[in-house]
Amino acid sequence: MKRTLLAAAAAILAVTGVADAQTYPWKPERPITVIVPWAAGGSTDQVVRVTAGEIEKVLGQKLVVINQPGASGSIGTRNAMEAAKDGYTWASGAAKDVGTYAVSGLLDTKAADWRFYLSVINVSILSVNANSSYKTAADVVNAMKAKPGQIAVATAGINSSGHSAVETFTRALGVTYKHVTYDGGNPAVNATVAGETEITTQLAVEQASMIRAGRLRPLAVLSDKPLEIEGFGTIPPITSQVSGYKPDANYFGIFVPKGVPAEVTQTLDMIWKDVLPKSEALAAYAKRNGAIFAPVGGDDGLKAAMPAIQTYGWLLHDGGKSKVSPETVGIPRP
């Protein structure tokens, strides 16, 4: 009788594709380390902590999130690369960053060295200090034209999403700015709040609380669609004010280095297929902070991330900021 019941349960599992901690190929025996290569409180830190909580529920094992900021995210990422390939150390961040480290010369790695497990799409906001005289995105553009290379913009560094956004934006409009870098999105946002810089183009998830508090004035979303932030309202897209470019989807998530046991990535493939797309906690986080809930992993994760990797890799190269040509590390021109 017991064998009959077990066979029936197995048949149901095969049909539904639903898995629990007892059916995953990998059963971790100790806590897993997830390295966030940026400061605490930033976009990567926020989404990784929510995602980690969801993974813990199904794996039955603790995920320890450690912040190791520095060198535009490359220090923490290098530490994950150099850790034992046993599946117990993961990296995290924006997919376009890990995919272009080799292009910028920050780290000898490429997208093919990792398996991508992505949770949300983040968008950048062009925001200014609440006391700024800038009222529209056009005001910022006019100031950059009038004072080439003098308008200070705070970002989390050369390989950050904020830098990618402002580079794409200014390159398309033929203007220049003064780049001021910080060790993470949260410090960059705080710098603009404090008046150290005039502008920040960091991600909505990093700016949302300051926007709600009235300490930052959002001028436009660097996207072709408006963005609603819970507790604030709707921010218009940059394309409604200026024309010239269309940003690619900026995916954030967890990266597992190639070379770990196959059962590790097989298990994460299953979690990203059956668990993360149903996560109420992750969906609520995205809604609250102005992100787009979009879990995708494995082969599909790499496919989803490649357009942004291509755009940013060639943006660096065409702007004279690359150490190698993107095509030499598997990034074809878009």
C-alpha positions as YAML, in Angstrom:
chain: A
units: angstrom
residues:
- id: 1
  name: MET
  ca: [0.00, 0.00, 0.00]
- id: 2
  name: LYS
  ca: [2.82, 2.38, 0.96]
- id: 3
  name: ARG
  ca: [4.61, 1.75, -2.36]
- id: 4
  name: THR
  ca: [1.38, 2.50, -4.25]
- id: 5
  name: LEU
  ca: [0.99, 5.84, -2.47]
- id: 6
  name: LEU
  ca: [4.63, 6.77, -3.13]
- id: 7
  name: ALA
  ca: [4.25, 5.90, -6.80]
- id: 8
  name: ALA
  ca: [1.13, 8.05, -7.02]
- id: 9
  name: ALA
  ca: [2.91, 10.98, -5.39]
- id: 10
  name: ALA
  ca: [5.80, 10.64, -7.83]
- id: 11
  name: ALA
  ca: [3.39, 10.63, -10.74]
- id: 12
  name: ILE
  ca: [1.73, 13.82, -9.51]
- id: 13
  name: LEU
  ca: [5.15, 15.48, -9.15]
- id: 14
  name: ALA
  ca: [6.11, 14.47, -12.67]
- id: 15
  name: VAL
  ca: [2.93, 16.01, -14.09]
- id: 16
  name: THR
  ca: [2.92, 19.25, -12.11]
- id: 17
  name: GLY
  ca: [6.65, 19.92, -12.05]
- id: 18
  name: VAL
  ca: [6.30, 21.10, -8.44]
- id: 19
  name: ALA
  ca: [9.22, 20.28, -6.18]
- id: 20
  name: ASP
  ca: [10.02, 20.59, -2.50]
- id: 21
  name: ALA
  ca: [13.25, 20.40, -0.53]
- id: 22
  name: GLN
  ca: [13.05, 16.60, -0.55]
- id: 23
  name: THR
  ca: [12.94, 16.33, -4.34]
- id: 24
  name: TYR
  ca: [15.65, 18.80, -5.38]
- id: 25
  name: PRO
  ca: [18.84, 17.16, -6.68]
- id: 26
  name: TRP
  ca: [20.96, 19.27, -4.31]
- id: 27
  name: LYS
  ca: [20.44, 19.29, -0.55]
- id: 28
  name: PRO
  ca: [22.94, 21.78, 0.92]
- id: 29
  name: GLU
  ca: [24.46, 20.62, 4.20]
- id: 30
  name: ARG
  ca: [25.60, 24.03, 5.48]
- id: 31
  name: PRO
  ca: [24.79, 27.74, 4.97]
- id: 32
  name: ILE
  ca: [25.31, 29.24, 1.51]
- id: 33
  name: THR
  ca: [27.18, 32.54, 1.12]
- id: 34
  name: VAL
  ca: [25.81, 35.14, -1.29]
- id: 35
  name: ILE
  ca: [28.27, 37.97, -1.94]
- id: 36
  name: VAL
  ca: [26.76, 41.38, -2.67]
- id: 37
  name: PRO
  ca: [29.62, 43.36, -4.27]
- id: 38
  name: TRP
  ca: [28.05, 46.69, -3.34]
- id: 39
  name: ALA
  ca: [27.28, 48.59, -0.13]
- id: 40
  name: ALA
  ca: [24.40, 47.66, 2.15]
- id: 41
  name: GLY
  ca: [21.06, 49.23, 1.27]
- id: 42
  name: GLY
  ca: [21.67, 49.43, -2.48]
- id: 43
  name: SER
  ca: [19.61, 47.82, -5.24]
- id: 44
  name: THR
  ca: [21.54, 44.54, -5.29]
- id: 45
  name: ASP
  ca: [21.55, 44.25, -1.50]
- id: 46
  name: GLN
  ca: [17.80, 44.82, -1.31]
- id: 47
  name: VAL
  ca: [16.67, 42.33, -3.93]
- id: 48
  name: VAL
  ca: [19.18, 39.65, -2.91]
- id: 49
  name: ARG
  ca: [17.95, 39.66, 0.67]
- id: 50
  name: VAL
  ca: [14.34, 39.19, -0.43]
- id: 51
  name: THR
  ca: [15.31, 36.47, -2.90]
- id: 52
  name: ALA
  ca: [17.49, 34.72, -0.31]
- id: 53
  name: GLY
  ca: [14.54, 34.48, 2.05]
- id: 54
  name: GLU
  ca: [12.47, 32.75, -0.62]
- id: 55
  name: ILE
  ca: [15.26, 30.25, -1.42]
- id: 56
  name: GLU
  ca: [15.77, 29.45, 2.27]
- id: 57
  name: LYS
  ca: [12.15, 28.37, 2.56]
- id: 58
  name: VAL
  ca: [12.50, 25.65, -0.06]
- id: 59
  name: LEU
  ca: [16.09, 24.53, 0.49]
- id: 60
  name: GLY
  ca: [15.81, 24.44, 4.26]
- id: 61
  name: GLN
  ca: [19.24, 26.02, 4.60]
- id: 62
  name: LYS
  ca: [20.41, 29.51, 5.59]
- id: 63
  name: LEU
  ca: [21.68, 31.95, 2.93]
- id: 64
  name: VAL
  ca: [24.21, 34.37, 4.44]
- id: 65
  name: VAL
  ca: [24.35, 37.68, 2.53]
- id: 66
  name: ILE
  ca: [27.73, 39.42, 2.81]
- id: 67
  name: ASN
  ca: [28.51, 42.92, 1.49]
- id: 68
  name: GLN
  ca: [31.96, 43.25, -0.10]
- id: 69
  name: PRO
  ca: [31.92, 46.58, -2.00]
- id: 70
  name: GLY
  ca: [34.75, 48.13, -3.99]
- id: 71
  name: ALA
  ca: [36.09, 48.64, -7.53]
- id: 72
  name: SER
  ca: [32.63, 48.93, -9.10]
- id: 73
  name: GLY
  ca: [31.54, 45.55, -7.81]
- id: 74
  name: SER
  ca: [34.55, 43.62, -9.08]
- id: 75
  name: ILE
  ca: [36.12, 42.86, -5.69]
- id: 76
  name: GLY
  ca: [33.17, 40.91, -4.33]
- id: 77
  name: THR
  ca: [32.61, 39.22, -7.67]
- id: 78
  name: ARG
  ca: [36.27, 38.14, -7.80]
- id: 79
  name: ASN
  ca: [35.92, 36.61, -4.34]
- id: 80
  name: ALA
  ca: [32.97, 34.54, -5.52]
- id: 81
  name: MET
  ca: [34.97, 33.47, -8.59]
- id: 82
  name: GLU
  ca: [37.94, 32.39, -6.51]
- id: 83
  name: ALA
  ca: [35.94, 30.52, -3.87]
- id: 84
  name: ALA
  ca: [35.80, 26.72, -3.90]
- id: 85
  name: LYS
  ca: [33.57, 25.45, -6.73]
- id: 86
  name: ASP
  ca: [31.37, 23.50, -4.34]
- id: 87
  name: GLY
  ca: [28.18, 25.50, -4.87]
- id: 88
  name: TYR
  ca: [28.28, 27.26, -1.51]
- id: 89
  name: THR
  ca: [29.42, 30.71, -2.71]
- id: 90
  name: TRP
  ca: [27.36, 32.81, -5.13]
- id: 91
  name: ALA
  ca: [27.75, 36.32, -6.54]
- id: 92
  name: SER
  ca: [25.05, 38.87, -7.30]
- id: 93
  name: GLY
  ca: [24.35, 42.20, -8.97]
- id: 94
  name: ALA
  ca: [23.31, 43.50, -12.37]
- id: 95
  name: ALA
  ca: [23.73, 41.01, -15.21]
- id: 96
  name: LYS
  ca: [25.19, 43.68, -17.49]
- id: 97
  name: ASP
  ca: [27.95, 44.34, -14.94]
- id: 98
  name: VAL
  ca: [29.23, 40.78, -14.61]
- id: 99
  name: GLY
  ca: [28.90, 40.43, -18.37]
- id: 100
  name: THR
  ca: [31.17, 43.44, -19.11]
- id: 101
  name: TYR
  ca: [33.86, 43.34, -16.41]
- id: 102
  name: ALA
  ca: [36.38, 42.02, -18.93]
- id: 103
  name: VAL
  ca: [35.57, 44.87, -21.34]
- id: 104
  name: SER
  ca: [36.19, 47.54, -18.68]
- id: 105
  name: GLY
  ca: [39.30, 45.74, -17.46]
- id: 106
  name: LEU
  ca: [37.99, 45.39, -13.91]
- id: 107
  name: LEU
  ca: [37.93, 41.59, -13.84]
- id: 108
  name: ASP
  ca: [38.85, 38.75, -16.18]
- id: 109
  name: THR
  ca: [35.44, 37.14, -16.51]
- id: 110
  name: LYS
  ca: [32.55, 37.05, -18.98]
- id: 111
  name: ALA
  ca: [28.89, 36.09, -19.09]
- id: 112
  name: ALA
  ca: [29.67, 32.53, -20.18]
- id: 113
  name: ASP
  ca: [31.56, 31.96, -16.90]
- id: 114
  name: TRP
  ca: [28.33, 32.19, -14.89]
- id: 115
  name: ARG
  ca: [24.82, 30.83, -14.72]
- id: 116
  name: PHE
  ca: [22.31, 33.65, -14.31]
- id: 117
  name: TYR
  ca: [19.36, 33.56, -11.89]
- id: 118
  name: LEU
  ca: [17.57, 36.89, -12.31]
- id: 119
  name: SER
  ca: [14.76, 38.30, -10.17]
- id: 120
  name: VAL
  ca: [13.80, 41.84, -11.24]
- id: 121
  name: ILE
  ca: [14.36, 44.48, -13.89]
- id: 122
  name: ASN
  ca: [15.53, 47.78, -12.42]
- id: 123
  name: VAL
  ca: [15.17, 51.20, -14.02]
- id: 124
  name: SER
  ca: [17.15, 54.37, -13.35]
- id: 125
  name: ILE
  ca: [15.70, 57.75, -12.45]
- id: 126
  name: LEU
  ca: [17.16, 61.15, -13.30]
- id: 127
  name: SER
  ca: [16.77, 62.89, -9.93]
- id: 128
  name: VAL
  ca: [18.07, 66.07, -8.36]
- id: 129
  name: ASN
  ca: [18.42, 67.46, -4.85]
- id: 130
  name: ALA
  ca: [15.07, 68.71, -3.55]
- id: 131
  name: ASN
  ca: [16.41, 72.29, -3.48]
- id: 132
  name: SER
  ca: [17.76, 72.19, -7.04]
- id: 133
  name: SER
  ca: [16.72, 74.77, -9.60]
- id: 134
  name: TYR
  ca: [16.26, 72.00, -12.18]
- id: 135
  name: LYS
  ca: [12.56, 71.32, -12.73]
- id: 136
  name: THR
  ca: [12.65, 69.15, -15.87]
- id: 137
  name: ALA
  ca: [14.99, 66.80, -17.69]
- id: 138
  name: ALA
  ca: [15.34, 69.50, -20.35]
- id: 139
  name: ASP
  ca: [16.74, 71.83, -17.68]
- id: 140
  name: VAL
  ca: [19.48, 69.29, -16.94]
- id: 141
  name: VAL
  ca: [20.32, 68.85, -20.62]
- id: 142
  name: ASN
  ca: [20.51, 72.62, -21.11]
- id: 143
  name: ALA
  ca: [22.82, 72.95, -18.09]
- id: 144
  name: MET
  ca: [25.12, 70.23, -19.44]
- id: 145
  name: LYS
  ca: [25.24, 72.04, -22.79]
- id: 146
  name: ALA
  ca: [26.00, 75.36, -21.11]
- id: 147
  name: LYS
  ca: [28.65, 73.88, -18.77]
- id: 148
  name: PRO
  ca: [30.27, 70.89, -20.52]
- id: 149
  name: GLY
  ca: [31.77, 68.41, -18.07]
- id: 150
  name: GLN
  ca: [30.83, 70.47, -14.99]
- id: 151
  name: ILE
  ca: [27.43, 69.19, -13.85]
- id: 152
  name: ALA
  ca: [28.14, 66.60, -11.14]
- id: 153
  name: VAL
  ca: [26.32, 63.26, -11.38]
- id: 154
  name: ALA
  ca: [26.62, 60.69, -8.58]
- id: 155
  name: THR
  ca: [26.74, 56.98, -9.46]
- id: 156
  name: ALA
  ca: [28.02, 53.75, -7.89]
- id: 157
  name: GLY
  ca: [31.00, 53.63, -10.23]
- id: 158
  name: ILE
  ca: [32.05, 52.99, -13.80]
- id: 159
  name: ASN
  ca: [30.39, 49.59, -14.09]
- id: 160
  name: SER
  ca: [27.22, 50.51, -12.21]
- id: 161
  name: SER
  ca: [23.70, 50.82, -13.58]
- id: 162
  name: GLY
  ca: [23.66, 54.51, -12.72]
- id: 163
  name: HIS
  ca: [26.77, 55.09, -14.82]
- id: 164
  name: SER
  ca: [25.41, 53.05, -17.70]
- id: 165
  name: ALA
  ca: [22.20, 55.08, -17.62]
- id: 166
  name: VAL
  ca: [23.84, 58.50, -17.59]
- id: 167
  name: GLU
  ca: [26.40, 57.47, -20.23]
- id: 168
  name: THR
  ca: [23.71, 56.23, -22.59]
- id: 169
  name: PHE
  ca: [21.59, 59.31, -21.92]
- id: 170
  name: THR
  ca: [24.33, 61.91, -22.40]
- id: 171
  name: ARG
  ca: [25.97, 60.12, -25.33]
- id: 172
  name: ALA
  ca: [22.68, 60.11, -27.22]
- id: 173
  name: LEU
  ca: [22.20, 63.84, -26.63]
- id: 174
  name: GLY
  ca: [25.81, 64.82, -27.25]
- id: 175
  name: VAL
  ca: [26.42, 66.37, -23.83]
- id: 176
  name: THR
  ca: [29.03, 65.74, -21.12]
- id: 177
  name: TYR
  ca: [29.00, 65.75, -17.31]
- id: 178
  name: LYS
  ca: [31.26, 65.39, -14.26]
- id: 179
  name: HIS
  ca: [31.22, 61.80, -12.98]
- id: 180
  name: VAL
  ca: [31.45, 61.41, -9.17]
- id: 181
  name: THR
  ca: [31.66, 57.80, -7.96]
- id: 182
  name: TYR
  ca: [30.72, 56.11, -4.68]
- id: 183
  name: ASP
  ca: [30.96, 52.55, -3.33]
- id: 184
  name: GLY
  ca: [27.33, 51.68, -3.95]
- id: 185
  name: GLY
  ca: [24.02, 53.07, -5.08]
- id: 186
  name: ASN
  ca: [22.85, 54.04, -1.61]
- id: 187
  name: PRO
  ca: [25.92, 56.26, -0.92]
- id: 188
  name: ALA
  ca: [25.51, 57.86, -4.36]
- id: 189
  name: VAL
  ca: [21.88, 58.70, -3.65]
- id: 190
  name: ASN
  ca: [22.74, 60.06, -0.20]
- id: 191
  name: ALA
  ca: [25.42, 62.27, -1.75]
- id: 192
  name: THR
  ca: [22.81, 63.95, -3.93]
- id: 193
  name: VAL
  ca: [20.43, 64.31, -1.00]
- id: 194
  name: ALA
  ca: [23.25, 65.98, 0.97]
- id: 195
  name: GLY
  ca: [24.10, 68.33, -1.91]
- id: 196
  name: GLU
  ca: [27.54, 66.88, -2.65]
- id: 197
  name: THR
  ca: [26.38, 66.37, -6.24]
- id: 198
  name: GLU
  ca: [23.58, 67.94, -8.24]
- id: 199
  name: ILE
  ca: [22.17, 64.82, -9.84]
- id: 200
  name: THR
  ca: [21.99, 61.05, -9.47]
- id: 201
  name: THR
  ca: [20.93, 58.46, -12.05]
- id: 202
  name: GLN
  ca: [20.91, 55.49, -9.69]
- id: 203
  name: LEU
  ca: [18.11, 52.95, -9.69]
- id: 204
  name: ALA
  ca: [14.55, 53.56, -8.57]
- id: 205
  name: VAL
  ca: [14.87, 50.97, -5.79]
- id: 206
  name: GLU
  ca: [17.75, 52.99, -4.33]
- id: 207
  name: GLN
  ca: [15.97, 56.33, -4.65]
- id: 208
  name: ALA
  ca: [12.40, 55.40, -3.72]
- id: 209
  name: SER
  ca: [12.56, 56.19, 0.01]
- id: 210
  name: MET
  ca: [14.21, 59.58, -0.56]
- id: 211
  name: ILE
  ca: [11.70, 60.42, -3.29]
- id: 212
  name: ARG
  ca: [8.79, 59.55, -0.99]
- id: 213
  name: ALA
  ca: [10.37, 61.66, 1.75]
- id: 214
  name: GLY
  ca: [10.65, 64.66, -0.60]
- id: 215
  name: ARG
  ca: [14.44, 64.79, -0.34]
- id: 216
  name: LEU
  ca: [14.99, 64.00, -4.02]
- id: 217
  name: ARG
  ca: [13.04, 65.43, -6.95]
- id: 218
  name: PRO
  ca: [12.61, 62.85, -9.73]
- id: 219
  name: LEU
  ca: [12.60, 64.48, -13.16]
- id: 220
  name: ALA
  ca: [12.24, 61.43, -15.43]
- id: 221
  name: VAL
  ca: [12.62, 57.67, -15.61]
- id: 222
  name: LEU
  ca: [15.41, 56.70, -17.98]
- id: 223
  name: SER
  ca: [13.04, 54.43, -19.84]
- id: 224
  name: ASP
  ca: [10.38, 54.56, -22.52]
- id: 225
  name: LYS
  ca: [7.62, 53.85, -19.97]
- id: 226
  name: PRO
  ca: [6.39, 55.80, -16.93]
- id: 227
  name: LEU
  ca: [7.11, 54.43, -13.47]
- id: 228
  name: GLU
  ca: [4.79, 54.39, -10.48]
- id: 229
  name: ILE
  ca: [6.39, 54.42, -7.04]
- id: 230
  name: GLU
  ca: [4.10, 53.39, -4.23]
- id: 231
  name: GLY
  ca: [3.48, 56.30, -1.89]
- id: 232
  name: PHE
  ca: [4.64, 58.91, -4.40]
- id: 233
  name: GLY
  ca: [2.96, 58.68, -7.77]
- id: 234
  name: THR
  ca: [3.97, 58.43, -11.41]
- id: 235
  name: ILE
  ca: [7.29, 59.60, -12.84]
- id: 236
  name: PRO
  ca: [7.28, 60.36, -16.60]
- id: 237
  name: PRO
  ca: [9.58, 58.56, -19.05]
- id: 238
  name: ILE
  ca: [12.56, 60.44, -20.43]
- id: 239
  name: THR
  ca: [11.24, 59.75, -23.94]
- id: 240
  name: SER
  ca: [8.32, 62.09, -23.24]
- id: 241
  name: GLN
  ca: [10.79, 64.95, -22.75]
- id: 242
  name: VAL
  ca: [13.79, 64.18, -24.97]
- id: 243
  name: SER
  ca: [14.43, 61.69, -27.76]
- id: 244
  name: GLY
  ca: [17.44, 59.73, -28.94]
- id: 245
  name: TYR
  ca: [17.77, 56.44, -27.09]
- id: 246
  name: LYS
  ca: [15.92, 53.47, -25.61]
- id: 247
  name: PRO
  ca: [17.47, 51.65, -22.62]
- id: 248
  name: ASP
  ca: [17.59, 47.86, -22.51]
- id: 249
  name: ALA
  ca: [16.10, 45.78, -19.68]
- id: 250
  name: ASN
  ca: [18.48, 45.92, -16.71]
- id: 251
  name: TYR
  ca: [18.17, 42.55, -14.93]
- id: 252
  name: PHE
  ca: [19.38, 41.95, -11.37]
- id: 253
  name: GLY
  ca: [19.87, 38.65, -9.59]
- id: 254
  name: ILE
  ca: [22.24, 35.93, -8.43]
- id: 255
  name: PHE
  ca: [25.14, 34.43, -10.39]
- id: 256
  name: VAL
  ca: [26.61, 30.98, -9.81]
- id: 257
  name: PRO
  ca: [30.09, 30.37, -11.24]
- id: 258
  name: LYS
  ca: [30.47, 27.61, -13.79]
- id: 259
  name: GLY
  ca: [32.25, 24.54, -12.47]
- id: 260
  name: VAL
  ca: [30.05, 23.88, -9.44]
- id: 261
  name: PRO
  ca: [28.41, 20.43, -9.17]
- id: 262
  name: ALA
  ca: [25.64, 19.96, -11.72]
- id: 263
  name: GLU
  ca: [23.03, 19.28, -9.04]
- id: 264
  name: VAL
  ca: [23.50, 22.83, -7.68]
- id: 265
  name: THR
  ca: [22.47, 24.54, -10.91]
- id: 266
  name: GLN
  ca: [19.82, 21.91, -11.62]
- id: 267
  name: THR
  ca: [18.24, 22.75, -8.27]
- id: 268
  name: LEU
  ca: [18.36, 26.50, -8.91]
- id: 269
  name: ASP
  ca: [16.91, 25.97, -12.39]
- id: 270
  name: MET
  ca: [13.94, 24.24, -10.72]
- id: 271
  name: ILE
  ca: [13.52, 26.97, -8.09]
- id: 272
  name: TRP
  ca: [13.55, 29.71, -10.73]
- id: 273
  name: LYS
  ca: [11.00, 27.80, -12.79]
- id: 274
  name: ASP
  ca: [8.58, 26.70, -10.08]
- id: 275
  name: VAL
  ca: [9.06, 28.92, -7.00]
- id: 276
  name: LEU
  ca: [10.38, 32.41, -7.76]
- id: 277
  name: PRO
  ca: [7.69, 33.27, -10.37]
- id: 278
  name: LYS
  ca: [5.08, 32.71, -7.62]
- id: 279
  name: SER
  ca: [6.90, 34.70, -4.92]
- id: 280
  name: GLU
  ca: [4.52, 37.17, -3.31]
- id: 281
  name: ALA
  ca: [7.37, 38.70, -1.29]
- id: 282
  name: LEU
  ca: [9.47, 39.44, -4.38]
- id: 283
  name: ALA
  ca: [6.46, 40.78, -6.30]
- id: 284
  name: ALA
  ca: [5.57, 43.07, -3.38]
- id: 285
  name: TYR
  ca: [9.17, 44.29, -3.12]
- id: 286
  name: ALA
  ca: [9.15, 45.21, -6.82]
- id: 287
  name: LYS
  ca: [5.85, 47.07, -6.58]
- id: 288
  name: ARG
  ca: [6.92, 49.00, -3.48]
- id: 289
  name: ASN
  ca: [10.27, 50.07, -4.92]
- id: 290
  name: GLY
  ca: [9.58, 50.73, -8.57]
- id: 291
  name: ALA
  ca: [11.16, 47.56, -9.98]
- id: 292
  name: ILE
  ca: [9.68, 45.07, -12.47]
- id: 293
  name: PHE
  ca: [9.03, 41.55, -11.15]
- id: 294
  name: ALA
  ca: [10.61, 39.28, -13.78]
- id: 295
  name: PRO
  ca: [12.21, 36.03, -12.50]
- id: 296
  name: VAL
  ca: [14.13, 34.15, -15.21]
- id: 297
  name: GLY
  ca: [17.03, 31.75, -14.83]
- id: 298
  name: GLY
  ca: [19.44, 29.37, -16.51]
- id: 299
  name: ASP
  ca: [19.76, 29.55, -20.28]
- id: 300
  name: ASP
  ca: [16.78, 31.90, -20.46]
- id: 301
  name: GLY
  ca: [18.46, 34.18, -17.91]
- id: 302
  name: LEU
  ca: [21.51, 34.64, -20.11]
- id: 303
  name: LYS
  ca: [19.32, 35.25, -23.15]
- id: 304
  name: ALA
  ca: [17.31, 37.91, -21.31]
- id: 305
  name: ALA
  ca: [20.43, 39.68, -20.04]
- id: 306
  name: MET
  ca: [22.42, 39.77, -23.30]
- id: 307
  name: PRO
  ca: [20.87, 42.89, -24.91]
- id: 308
  name: ALA
  ca: [21.96, 45.07, -21.97]
- id: 309
  name: ILE
  ca: [25.38, 43.37, -21.87]
- id: 310
  name: GLN
  ca: [25.83, 44.11, -25.58]
- id: 311
  name: THR
  ca: [24.71, 47.73, -25.32]
- id: 312
  name: TYR
  ca: [26.90, 48.54, -22.32]
- id: 313
  name: GLY
  ca: [29.94, 46.62, -23.56]
- id: 314
  name: TRP
  ca: [29.97, 48.51, -26.83]
- id: 315
  name: LEU
  ca: [29.11, 51.79, -25.11]
- id: 316
  name: LEU
  ca: [32.33, 51.42, -23.11]
- id: 317
  name: HIS
  ca: [34.32, 50.48, -26.20]
- id: 318
  name: ASP
  ca: [32.99, 53.22, -28.46]
- id: 319
  name: GLY
  ca: [33.56, 55.75, -25.68]
- id: 320
  name: GLY
  ca: [37.22, 54.78, -25.35]
- id: 321
  name: LYS
  ca: [36.73, 53.25, -21.88]
- id: 322
  name: SER
  ca: [37.33, 49.59, -22.74]
- id: 323
  name: LYS
  ca: [40.48, 47.56, -22.23]
- id: 324
  name: VAL
  ca: [39.51, 44.97, -24.85]
- id: 325
  name: SER
  ca: [37.01, 44.84, -27.69]
- id: 326
  name: PRO
  ca: [33.68, 43.32, -26.58]
- id: 327
  name: GLU
  ca: [33.75, 40.84, -29.47]
- id: 328
  name: THR
  ca: [36.91, 39.25, -28.04]
- id: 329
  name: VAL
  ca: [34.94, 38.18, -24.95]
- id: 330
  name: GLY
  ca: [31.85, 36.93, -26.74]
- id: 331
  name: ILE
  ca: [29.81, 40.13, -26.97]
- id: 332
  name: PRO
  ca: [28.68, 40.83, -30.55]
- id: 333
  name: ARG
  ca: [27.78, 44.39, -31.50]
- id: 334
  name: PRO
  ca: [24.00, 44.91, -31.10]
...
